[in-house]
Amino acid sequence: MTYTPPTVAPPAPIPFDVAAIASAALDVLRLDPTDDDAERIATEAERACRAVSLLQDYAVDPLAVDPLEESAAVTLTVEGYRRKDAPFGVTDAWSVDGASIRLSSDPYRGVRSQLARVRSRWAVG
């Protein structure tokens, strides 16, 4: 008896336009598309699109993208890009009182409430 490994389905396509998400993130960050960090932002955009698609359950139509979901993907892209400047979760941002700004340990915290509207199944976990 010989072992035949099971066939693995290819990954599902991302329903987002990753290039458009990266372009929108570049606009938010006020960076030129020829900037040295444009490739890093494109990588973060792909990661953010996958994360947004995992945070929802696509109960209605898996290939339809809501503008709210695109906004969440842009927000996650910008947040992921800016996290590189916050070692140990503390940003070096300026504030009126001079206090340090600490980032949340959950990178999806800012978009979970945005995406709650498009979820149809809830679980306790």
PyMOL commands that set and color helices and strands:
alter all, ss='L'
color gray80, all
select helices_A, chain A and resi 18-29+38-55+67-85+87-89+109-118
alter helices_A, ss='H'
color red, helices_A
select strands_A, chain A and resi 90-91+101-102
alter strands_A, ss='S'
color yellow, strands_A
deselect
rebuild
show_as cartoon
